């Protein structure tokens, strides 16, 4: 099996016929938002450095009719690094005995929301491992408190797999969005990355349940994970076309030395940007984060992502003492995002790449239109 995008060669290493074919398929994807399985695979197998410039331009253009150059800022709050799962790639998996565990109490979470609200944020992302402490009762109480104090906000949850009844209760309490990265749409790769306590079909079931319940749904996948192939990535592109989520988080696999997959190579910036651009063409209306993982891989990784279709950033509003402990991967950038100076610095970085920082609730364009018409 071929490793993904093994050598993104120069255009001189590719025949003129192959080059024309790749460009034609990129243009077809930009126009139709869909290719066949074989066509996706051809692009991934043959794309060159010169082809990426064309792909990136088409992806950048694809977001303009829906979002222009707005970059939506969400306040991220990492509420717990406890997790019952044993995912082989994740630094907060239950088997990592070297990690100091923490969980924020409701008053600490509300304090993060208050500080973020004062800085202008109107969406808050509550993210954590699958921590049994955060029962439906605790979460619904927390959600209702936030919405009572700040009814003009959106609440995004990213707390893993739960039952459909649980998702319904959280939605009824006021949760607006739910992020659940599928990590890979390849059953083979999913089973390689996850132990027996995780089930591929259950993961997919959760995403369709969330969509049925009326959430703004976020999926997403890793690029460059161990044993991943271009064929696996094609499965992601085809799955996302079918699911048509409101948000799609794409980041590089970053190896953590305290996991079962220690010693593997991490994903690369260029491969991740290529997949992000392809996803923008498949789902032109989706919210696409410029992920923290990209910023960890390259100091301008997030800003480069804006130029290939991304339109969301999630500054971290978690307490400083806890940021280093939410270690899904190692060496995570831990920019101080909790005061006005750093908020303005984020804004300046976005503007330096010819984009506009948008602190509004920032709904998916179709939801935004529905709200406006109501």
N, C-alpha and C positions, 0 to 999 in steps of 0.2 A: 504493500500500500504506500502511496506517495504521501510524504509530509506536505502540509498545505503550502502552496505558493513557494516551492523549494528554493527557487532562484528567480527573483524578478529581474530578468536580464535586460540588457539594453536593447533598444530597437534593432540594432544591427545584428543581433543574434536570432532574429525572427524574420522569416520570409515575408515578402510583400503581401502574399496571399493570406497568410495567417494574420498579419497586421490589419488588413482590410476586414477580415472576418470578425476579429475582436471588436473593432470600431463599429461595425455594422450591428453587432449584437448589443453593444452598449447603447447605441442610438435606439434600437428596437425596444430595449427595456425601458428607456426614458419615455418612449411614446406609449407603450402598451402596459408597462408595469408588471410584466410577466414574460418569462422565457420557459422553454421546455427544460427538463432535467439535463439532457445532453448539451443544450446551449449554455446553461449556467456552468456546467463542468468545463466546456470548451474555454469560456472566458477565464475561469480560475486557473486552468492548466496552461494558458498561453499568454496571459496578460504581461506586458512589459512596462518598464519605467515610463516610456513615452506614452503608452496607453493609459497609464494612471492619470496623467494630466487631463486627458480627454474625459475620463470617467469622473474625476473630481469636479470638473467644470459642469458636467451635466447634472451631477448630484447637487451642487451648489445652486444651480438654476432651478432645480425641482422644488426646493423649499420656498422660493420667492413668492409664488402666487398665494401661498397659504399663510406664511409667517414673516415674509420679507427678511430683514436682517435682525429681527428681535431674538434675543437670547433670554429665556425665561429662567429666573433664579428661584430655586426652591431651598428652603432651610432644612438641612438634614440633621436629625437627632438620632444618634445610635443608642437605643434604649437598653440593650442587654447583649453581652457576648456569651451568655449561656446558650447551649444548643444540645438537643437530644440526638441530633443526626451525626453520622460518622463519615461525612463526605470526604473522600480521599485527598481532595485538593485544597480544602478550606482550613485555615489556621485556627478557627474557633470551633472546629469539630469536637465532639465529646471526648475523643481519645487524646487530645493534646493536654498532657498533664503539666506542661511548663507554663501555661498561660494563666495569668491572674484574672479571675472572673469578677464581673461586676454586673449589677443591674440598677438602673435609675428608678427611683421612687416617683410616684405621680407628682409630688410637689417639685421635684427636680426637673421633670419633663415640662411641667407648666412654666417653670422659671425660664427654661430654654425658649419656650414659645414666646413668652413675654419679651425677652431680650430681642428675639428675632423679629417680632411684630414691630417693636420700636425702631428697628433698623429698616423696616419697610417690607419685609417678607410677608406674603399672603398665602403661600403654600408651605406646609410643614410635612416632612417625610419622616415617619416613625419607623425606624429600621432596627431589626435585631435578629438574633438566632431564634430557632424554634424553642422558646423558653416556656415551660409549662406554668411558670409563675404568672405569666400574662394570660389569665383566663378571660373568657368572654366578659364576665362581670367587671373585672378590673379594667379591661380595655374600653368597654362601653361607657363606664363612668368617666374615664379619662377623655374619650372623644366628646362626650356631652359637655364636659367642663370647658374644653377648648372652644367648642361651637357656641356655647352660651356666652362666653367672654368675648369671642371674636367671630361672630356669625358670617363675616365676609371672607373667611379663610377657606382653603381647601385642605383636607387631611388625606395624605397618602400613607397607606400602611405597606410595609414590606417585612412580613413576619412569617413567611413560609407557608407550608401546606396546612390547611384547616378543613373542617367539614363544611359542606354547603350551608348547613344551619348556622354555623359559626360566622361564615362570611355574611349571611343574611342579617344576623344580629348586629354585626359591626356596621353594616350598611344602614340599617334602621337607626343606629345611634348617631349617624352623621358622617361616616367615612365616605369619601368621594372616589378615591382611587386605590388600586392595589397593584404593587409591583411583585411579580413572581417570575424571575428569570427561569426559563426552562433549561438553560445551560447548554443543551444540545438536543436537536430533534432526531438524532440518530440513536436508536435503541441500543445498538452495540456499544457506542461510545458512552452513553448514559450509564449503562451497566458497568463499564470499566471505571468510571469516575465515582460511582456510588456503591456502597456496600448493600447487603441484603435488606437493610431496613428502609431502603428507598425504592420506589416503584415508578418506572417510566410512565405507565398508563395513568397512575394516580396523579402524577405531576401535570400531565396534559389535561386530565379531567378537571383539576382545580382551575386551570385557566379558562376553560369553557364554562365552568360554573360561575366564575366571577363575571364573565361577559354576560351570561344569561341574567344575572342579578342586577345588571345595570351599572356596574363599576366602570370607570375609565381604567382599562386594564393595561398593565405593562408586562411584557415578556422580555426575553433577551438571551444572549449566549456568549460564551467565551471563544476567543480566537487563539489558536495555538496550543490547545491543551494536549497532553500526551496521547499519542496514537491518532489524533484527529487527522482526517484527510480532506481533500477538496470535495470528495463525494459526501462526506458528513456535512460540510458547509452548505452544499446544495440542498440537503434535507432541511436545514434551517431556513433557507430562503423560501422554499416551497411551503413549509409549515407556516411561516409568518404571512405569506400571501393568503393562506386559508383562514388563519385566525384573525387577521387584520386588527391587531391590537392598537390601542391609542398611544402607547409608549413602547419603545424598544431600547433596552440597555445593552450595548455591545462594548465589551472590553477585552483586553488581552489576558490570557492566562498568565498569572505571575506566580512562580513557584515559591512555596513556603517550605523551609527546611525542617519544620516540625510536623510534617504530614507524611502519609504513606508514599506520596509522589515526589519526595525530596530527591534532588539531583537532576530533575528534568529541566530542559531548556524552557524559558518563558516565551510567550508570544512576542511578536514584533510590532512596532508602530505601523510600518507600512502595510502589513497584512491586515491589521485591525482597521486602518483607514479605508482600505479597499472594501472590506466587508461592510463598513458603515455606509460608504457611498452606494454600494449595491442595494443595501436595505432602504436607503432614501429613495432610490428609483423604484423599488418594489412597493413601498408604502409611503408615497409622497406626503401624506398628511400627518404621519406619525410624529410624536414628540421623540426626539433622539438626543439623549444626554451625551455631552462630552464628559466622559467618566473620569473619576478620580484615578482609576487604574491607568488611564492614558497619561494623566499628569505625573503619575509615579514613574512610568516608563520613560517619559521625556518631559523636560521642564516646560516645553511648549506643546505638549501632546493634546491638551484640551483645546487650546487655541487653534491648532491645526485641524482638529475635528470640526470646528465651526466652518472651516473653509470647504469641507466635503459633505456638508449636510446636517451636522448636529445643530441643535437649537435650545438646549437646556444645560444649565450647570447647577450643581447642588453644593453650595458652600456648607461646611460642617459647623453646626451650632452646638454640638455636644460640649459638655464641660471639658475643660482642658485636661483634667486629670484622667479622663477616660478615653481620650482620642487614641492614645498609643495602644490601648488594650483591645480595641476593636480591630483585630489584626487578621482579616481574612487572608491577606498576603503580606509579605514583609516589606519594610522600607516605605510604607505608605506615606505620601505627603501629608503633613499635618499643619497646613496653614491655619493661622489664627483667624477665624472668621466671625468672631463674636463682638466686634466693636465697629464703630463708624469708619475708622481709618482703613481697616481691612476690607470692609464692604466697598468703600470707594476705590480701593486698589483693585479689587475684582472688576469693578465697573470700568476702570481705566484700561485694564488688560483686554477686556472685551472690545472696548472702543478702539484700541490700537489695531485690532483686526477688522475694523470697519463694520462692527456690529453694535447693536443698541441693547443695553441691559434693561430688562423688563421685570419689575418686581411685582407685577400683578398676579392674580390667581393663575392666569395662563392656562386656560383649558384647551383641550384639543379643538381644532378649528370647527369641527362639526358641532361639538357641544357648545362652543362659544356662540355659534349662529343660532342654535336652538334657544339658548338663554336670552339672547338679544331679541329674538322674535316673540318670546313670551312676555 
